[in-house]
Amino acid sequence: MARHKKTFTVGWLYPDLMNIYGDRGNILTLLKRAEWRGYDARLLELGRGTTQRMEDVDVFFFGGGQDREQALVYEDLLEHKQPPLEMAVQAGAAVLAVCGGYQLLGHYYQTAEGERFPGIGLIDVKTEAGKKRFIGDVVVDTQIDDVKPSTLVGFENHSGRTFLGPKARPLGRVRLGFGNNGADGTEGCLQGGVLGTYLHGSLLPKNPHLADHLIRSALRRRGVADLSPLDDSVEMAAHEQILERAPRVPHGPHAPSAPPPPPPSHGPREPQPH
């Protein structure tokens, strides 16, 4: 009799709408890294109105989208997805939420005009629109115990300013980039099984150690204590190359201030070239 493989299921929330910046790479990375370890890796696409089999999902992915797309998924998230998603997380499922998905899982998103859209409150964060977009490479130092090395690399492009409440802790501290809000030096959020972040890139192909953290966290409820090692030499070489080419002078909250202008001279003026 053929032996049945253990299954590993990724649930992709709103794949037709929340999928900008190449975040499909996160889905492929989760599926392949489970498959390479002998799991029957399955993808469950969860569009608007769909809630079937959400209880079977091990890791949910909620990507980013433009304002129009976020508005389209907003009501469906509140009406259809919130209860089964909360139940799945309570049962031990993991969630990776990037950019717009990260914002919608919080308490609210407030537009530049002051209009406030309530989120589902799955994580203790709030987001307000800023006047300037944060764009550029990001390097984060994380303190997740089983994420080695402790650096994460990615790319950010967002105008939202996200602030963490007391129940959430940051994914890490920004070494390079703006992070959650460009002010407090934090990036992302960890709360229970939910990992929220502004890191695109895609994130997981460049950070396979973080992908394994999500898989391991989700499978712990099945009694899986650890994962068999994979040869990540190519992926980690790319990771290290990104670290090496990161600007020596950081941008973001830790960027050095511009030097003050020289004091005005009160002596005779030098002739200026035309």
Rosetta blueprint (number, residue, H / E / L):
1 M L
2 A L
3 R L
4 H L
5 K L
6 K L
7 T E
8 F E
9 T E
10 V E
11 G E
12 W E
13 L E
14 Y L
15 P L
16 D L
17 L L
18 M L
19 N L
20 I L
21 Y L
22 G L
23 D L
24 R H
25 G H
26 N H
27 I H
28 L H
29 T H
30 L H
31 L H
32 K H
33 R H
34 A H
35 E H
36 W L
37 R L
38 G L
39 Y L
40 D E
41 A E
42 R E
43 L E
44 L E
45 E E
46 L E
47 G L
48 R L
49 G L
50 T L
51 T L
52 Q L
53 R L
54 M H
55 E H
56 D H
57 V L
58 D L
59 V E
60 F E
61 F E
62 F E
63 G L
64 G L
65 G L
66 Q L
67 D H
68 R H
69 E H
70 Q H
71 A H
72 L H
73 V H
74 Y H
75 E H
76 D H
77 L H
78 L H
79 E H
80 H H
81 K H
82 Q H
83 P H
84 P H
85 L H
86 E H
87 M H
88 A H
89 V H
90 Q H
91 A L
92 G L
93 A L
94 A E
95 V E
96 L E
97 A E
98 V E
99 C L
100 G H
101 G H
102 Y H
103 Q H
104 L H
105 L L
106 G L
107 H L
108 Y E
109 Y E
110 Q E
111 T L
112 A L
113 E L
114 G L
115 E L
116 R E
117 F E
118 P E
119 G L
120 I L
121 G L
122 L L
123 I L
124 D L
125 V E
126 K E
127 T E
128 E E
129 A E
130 G E
131 K E
132 K E
133 R E
134 F E
135 I E
136 G E
137 D E
138 V E
139 V E
140 V E
141 D E
142 T E
143 Q L
144 I L
145 D L
146 D L
147 V L
148 K L
149 P L
150 S L
151 T E
152 L E
153 V E
154 G E
155 F E
156 E E
157 N E
158 H E
159 S E
160 G E
161 R E
162 T E
163 F E
164 L E
165 G L
166 P L
167 K L
168 A L
169 R E
170 P L
171 L L
172 G E
173 R E
174 V E
175 R E
176 L E
177 G L
178 F L
179 G L
180 N L
181 N L
182 G L
183 A L
184 D L
185 G L
186 T E
187 E E
188 G L
189 C E
190 L E
191 Q E
192 G L
193 G L
194 V E
195 L E
196 G E
197 T E
198 Y L
199 L L
200 H E
201 G L
202 S L
203 L H
204 L H
205 P H
206 K H
207 N L
208 P H
209 H H
210 L H
211 A H
212 D H
213 H H
214 L H
215 I H
216 R H
217 S H
218 A H
219 L H
220 R H
221 R H
222 R H
223 G L
224 V L
225 A L
226 D L
227 L L
228 S L
229 P L
230 L L
231 D L
232 D L
233 S H
234 V H
235 E H
236 M H
237 A H
238 A H
239 H H
240 E H
241 Q H
242 I H
243 L H
244 E H
245 R H
246 A L
247 P L
248 R L
249 V L
250 P L
251 H L
252 G L
253 P L
254 H L
255 A L
256 P L
257 S L
258 A L
259 P L
260 P L
261 P L
262 P L
263 P L
264 P L
265 S L
266 H L
267 G L
268 P L
269 R L
270 E L
271 P L
272 Q L
273 P L
274 H L
